[in-house]
C-alpha cells in the first residue's frame, strides 16, 4: 500500500509541476512539492481529483475561491491559498 501511495504522490507531483501554464505550474507545483509527502491517502485522492480540472477554472478558483461551485474542494483551496499567502 505504501509503495502505491508513494507512486501516486510522485505522479501527482509531476502533474502539479507540469500543468501547461507557468502560473499553474508555480501555484500547484510549489504547493505539491511542499505538502505531498505528508498527504494522507484521502487527501491525495482529493488533490488528484482537483488536478483533473482545467487550468482556467483552477486559476480562477485559487484567486477567487467564492467562484468555486465545488464545496468539496473548499478545504484544499484554503490550504493552497494559505500556502501562497493569498488567504484572508
Buried (B, 14 or more C-beta within 10 A) or exposed (E): EEEEEEEBBEEBBEBBBEBEEEBBBEBBBBBBEEBBEEBEEEBBEBBBEBBEEEBEEBBEBBEEBEEBEEEEBEEBBBBBBEBBEBEE
